[in-house]
Amino acid sequence: MTTETKLPFDQEYISSFSKQNNEPSWLLELRTKSLAGLDALPMPKPDKTKIDKWNFTSFSKHIVESEAFASLEDLPESVKNLVHLEESKNLYIQRNNTAAFSRLSDELKEQGVIFTDIFTAARDHSDLVEKYYMKNGVKADEHRLAALHAALANGGSFLYVPKNVEIKEPMQAVFLVDHAEAALFNHVLIVAESNSSVTYVENYISTVESRQGIANIVTEVFANDNARVAYGAVDTLSKGYTTYVNRRGVAGRDARIEWALGLMNDGNTISENTTYLMGDGSFGDTKMVTVGRGEQKQNFTTSIIHHGLRSEGYILKHGVVKDSASAIFNGIGKIEHGATKANAEQESRVLMLSEKARGDANPILLIDEDDVTAGHAASVGRVDPVQLYYLMSRGIPKQEAERLVIHGFLAPVVNELPVEGVKKQLVEVIERKVK
């Protein structure tokens, strides 16, 4: 049995929107096909979290047009704090659904690097974008929310690093929401060709409250042979946003994909993060932190799928929940048949700060090969009274002692973020949410 998805936008609107933006024919076809097949697809089923009554489709505006920023000096202070105004040579800023600022150094342009909004990329580099867009990473027909994203994508960024190019400075994207009716269907696509390396950092930041906001975000990262992609993100969407975010990576031979994710939204959130280790000697590492509060419900599923010989996958997830919030941590290490000598390790820990808070950590190992290494650890509990006693015995008040324990608990991910402004932002968000 299928249920009908009621949307305020139809095929005619989608076709008109695509043509107005001069999108290539393949993207228009993907949109219309995805919208037509929407109701035949199931909703995703995150473990131990019912989302059938969550709002993923009811919103009034597909596009909120906003003014661009003429210079970095015009940015709101909340965004200025995330970037080094003098040093940010490679920066993309999206304001609601508008590409509001873009800068790429001449040096990287000369090397063939592309860093722009996703729709400029689709127009100007159509064949390149088409090769990767919702093909081997996230597929449009996986489930209803993926199809909805494919049909309604209205923002995002594109980063392309040519063969043998090593970018030493972080590339940064900021997605600013300062309009209460902005719906986010952002698509981020990163392609690192063979023997290249890049660090990409993105921020989602809300400066307004939204009653019924929707975020349906997809990221696809492709690290081809011997490439390295380090991906950092801090998500801080406001309480009114219901968020589905799917970040997925595909690693070739001897390639590395490293994720450092601070998932700090204040609304209900479903997060999927999957890394496919396709090539021999490939490497995947995911570090994630979250803080839940109020009546917030969150579900985080992190998977590393091993196909390559001697592939290595590591998952480290730490979460804090308080008030009546709940957080489900699902960690999946899957070793496919033929992935000899693979190593799958994971650790998930949840710290509960109040009686009504609920946490659940579910480590899963699925192994279809003999000669491998695998391990997991999981814990759900409250602040260690021994640690508190130790700190308080040295004259530190209880509230400050709890704060120090929490920061120590989350530090393994916080310290991995490569941009100081972003790291500082994450620390400030943690401070605010655990008070």
N, C-alpha and C positions, 0 to 999 in steps of 0.2 A: 504494500500500500504506500502511495506517495502523497504528500501534502503539497498544496500549491503555495508557491512563494509569491507573496503580494509585494510588488515593487511599484514605486511611483514613476518608473521609466520603462518604455517599451522598445521594440525593435526599431521603430521609426526614429525615436530619440537617439538611440545608440548609433545608428547609421549617420544621422545628421551631425552628432557630436564628432564622430570619427572623420567625416569629410571636412568639417569646419577646421579641424586641426591638421588637415593634409596628411593623414596617416596612410601608410602603405596599405595596399589591398589585403596583404596577409593578416595585418592586425585587425582590420575591419572584419574580415572573415572569422577570425578567432573570437572576436567580441560577439558577433551575431550568433555563431554556432554555440558558444557557451551559454548565452542567454536562452536560446531555444531549448537546450538540453538540461536546463537547471533543475526542473522539477522531477526529472527521472533519476537524479543522483541522490544518494543518502547524505545526511548530515554527518560530519565527523563524530566519533564517539569516544571522547576522552575518558579514560578509565576513572571510575568513581566520581564523575562530575556530570550532572544532568544539565544540558544546555538547551533543551527543547523550548524553554520559555524565555531564553535570552534574546534580546533584540539584535539581530544582525541585518535586518532589512528595512526597518521603518525609519526613514529620514526624509527631509523635505528638499534638500538641495544636493545635487551631484557635484556642482562646481560652485565654489565661492571665489569670485575674482577679487584679488587684492592688489594694492599698489606694490610695485617693486621697490627695492632699496637702491638709491642712487650711489651710495657709498656705505662703507661699514660704520661710519659715524652716525648714520641714520638708524642703526639697529636699536631695538629696545635693550635696556640694561641687562635683562635676563639672558639675552643672546650674546651680548658683548662679553659677559662673564665666561662664556663657553669657548670663546676664540681669542687668540692673541692678535689684536687688530694689526699690529705692525708686522707680525711674522707669518700670518696665515696667507700663504701664497696659493694654496690649492683648497678652495672652499666653494661649496654649493649650499644655498639657502632656499628653502621652499616655504612660502608663507600661505598657509591654508592650502589652496590648490594651484597657486601661482609660483612659477619659477622666478624668484625675487632677486637673486644675486648669484653670480657665478664668476669664479676666477681660477685660472690655471696658469702656472708659470710658463714663460716662453721656453725655458729649458725643456720642460716636459712636453710641450707642444711639438718642439723640434724632434723629440724622440718618438713621436707618434702616440703619446698618451691621450686618451679621450676622457673627459670628465664633465658631464653635462646632465641636463634633465633627461628622463627616459624617452620623452616624445620627440625632442630634438634629435636624440640619437636614432630613434626609429625612422625619422625622415632622412637624416643625413648619412646614416650608416645602416641602411635597411637590411642588407644581406647579413651583416655581422650580428645585428640584434636578433634577426629572425632565426639564426642558427642556434641561439641559446634560449630564447624567450619561451618559457613554459614548455620546454621540450624534454630535457633529460634531468631537470631539477624538480620543480613542482609542475605537475601536469594539470591542465585545466579540467579534466574529467575525473580527477581523484575523488572529489566529493562536492557537495553543493557550495560550500564556501570558497573553494578554489575556482569553481566555475563563475561564481558571483564576482570574484576578483578579476578574472579574465575579461568578463563582460564590462565591468565598470571602472577599471583602472583609471585613475585620474591624477596621478603624480608619481614621483619617485626619481631615482638617479641612475646613471649609467657610468661605470668606470671600466676602461679598457687599458690594459698594460701590455705592450708588445713584447715579443720574444727578447730575452736577454736584458730587459730594462729593470733596474733595481731602483725603486723610489725610496729614498731614505726618510723624507718628511711625511708625516701622516696626512692623508686626504680626509677632509672632514665635510660631512653633510649635516645640516640642521633643518629639522622639520618643525616649523613654528605654527602653532594653532592659536590665533588670536581672534577668531570669530566663532560664536557659539553654535552656528549651524554647519560648520565645516565637517564633511565626511571624508575620511581618509581611506583611499584604496591605492596605497603607494606600492610601487614595484621597484625594487632595487636589484640591479643586475651588475655583477662584477665578474670580469673575465681577465685572468692572469695567464698569459701565454707561457710557453716553456721557458724555464730558467729565469723567470722574472720574480719580483717580490714587491709587496705593497702592504701598507697598513691603512685601513679604512676605519673611521670612527663616525658614528652617527648619533644624533640626539633627537628625541621627540620631546617637545616641551609645550605645555599648555599655559597660556596666561589668562584664560577665561574659563568659567565653568560652563558645562553643557548639560542640558537635561537628558538628551537622548542622542548622544554622539556615537558614531560607529567608526571603528578602525579595522580594516581588513588588509593586512600588510603581508607582502610576500617578498622575501629576499632569496636570490639565487647566486651562489658563489661557485665559480669554476676555476680550480687551480690545476692547470695542465702540467705535463711532466716536469718535475723538479722545480715547480713554482711554489711560492709561499704567500699565503694571504692571512694576515692578522686582522680580525674583525672585532671592533669594540662598539658597544651600543649602551646607551642609557635611555630608557623609556620612562617618561614622567607625564603621561596623559592624565587628565583630570578625572574626577570621580564619575561624571556622567557618561564616560566613554565605555562602551562594551568593545573589547578588543580581541580579535583573532590575529595572531602573528605567526607566520610560518617562515623560518629561516633555514635554508637548506644549502649544503655544500657538496661538491663532487670533486674528489682529489684523484689526479692521475699518478703515474709512476713517480715515486720518490717525492711527491708533492706534500705540502703541509697546509692545513687549514686550522686556525686557532681562533676560538671564539671567547670573548670576555664580555658577558652580558649582565647589565644591571637592570633588572625588570621591576620598575618602581611605579607602575601605573596605580592610580587610586580606584579604578573601576574593576569590574569583573573581567578576567583575562584568561584566554586559552593560548598557550604558547607551545609550538612544536619546533624543535631544533634537531635536524637530522644531518649527519655527515656520512656520505658514501665513500668509503676508501676503496676505490676501484683498481688503482694501480699497485703493483708490487712495491713494497717499501713505503707506502703512503702513511700519513700521520694525521690524526685528528685529535684535537684537544678542546674541550668545552668547559669553561668556568662560568658559573652563573650565581648571582645573588638576588634575593627578593625580600621585601618587607611588606607584609599584609596587615591591614588594620580595618577598624569599623566592622561592617558586615560583608566585606569583600570576599569573593570566591575566586580562587586562582588554580589553574591546572597547568603543570609544566612537564612536558614529555620530551626527553632528550635521548636521541638514538644515535649510535655509531654502528654502521653496517660494514663489516669487513668482507671484501671480495679478493683483495690482493694478498699475495704471499708476504709474510713478514710485516704486515700492516699493524700499526699501533693506534689504539684509541683510548682516550682518558676522559672521564666525566667527573667534574667536581661541582656539586650544587649545595649551597647553603641558604637557608631561608629562615626568616623570623616572622612569627605571627602573633598578633595581640588582639585585644577586644574580643569580638566574635568572628574574626576572620578565619578562613580555612585555606590551606595550601596543600595540593597533591603533587608530589614529586615522583614521576615515573622515569626511571633510567633503564635504557635498553642497550645492551651490548650484544650484537648478533654476529656470529662468525659463520660465514657461508662455507659450504663444502668446497674444498680446494684451497682455502685460505690458510695454508700450512704456516706454522710458526707465528701466527697472529697473536696479538696481545690485547685483551680487552679488560680495562680496569675502570671501576666507578665507585664514587662515594657520594651519598646524599644525606644531609643532616638538616633537621628542622628544630628550631628553638622556639618554644611557646612561652609567651610572657604573661598570659592570663588564663584563668580557669576555663573560660568559654572558647578560647582559641583552639583550633584543631589543625593538626599537621599529619601527613602520611607520606612515608618514603617507601617506594617500591622498587628495589633493584631487581632487574631481570637479565639473566644470561641465557641466550639461545645459541647453542653450539652444535654445528653440524660437521665438525672436523676433529680429528684425534690429537694431532701434534700441535697444541696451542697452549697459551697461558691466559687465565682469566681470573678475575677476583672482584668482589664487591663488598661494600660496607654501607650500612644505613643506620640512622638513629633518629628518634623523635623524643624530645624531652624538654625539661625546663632548665633555667639557669642553674649552673652547678653551685650549690651552697658552699662548697669548699673553696672555690675560686673567690666567691664573694667574701667569705670570712677572711681569706688571706689578704685581700685588698683592704677590707675594713679594719683589720688588725694593724694596718700601717697608716691609719688616720684618714682614710678615704671614705667620704659619706656613702651610704648605701646606693643612692640614685646615681652618683658618679661611678661607683664601682660597677653597677649594672651596665652603664653606658660603655665603660671600657671593655667589659666582657663581650658585649654585642659587637663592638667594633673589631675586637680580636677575632671573633667568630666569622665575620664577613670579610676580613682583610685579604684572604687569599685571592679573591676576585678583584676587589677594589684596587689592589696594588698592581694588577695586570693591565689596567687601562693606560694607554700610551700618551694621552694628552692631559697635561696637568689641569687645565681648566675643566675638562670633563671629569677627571678624578675628583677634583674639588667639589663639583656639582653633585656627584654621587654621594660623597661624604655628607654634604649638607642635606640632601634628601633623606638619607638614613637618619641623621640627627632629628630632622623634623618628624619623621614617621614613627620613631620609637619613643618620643617624649610622652 
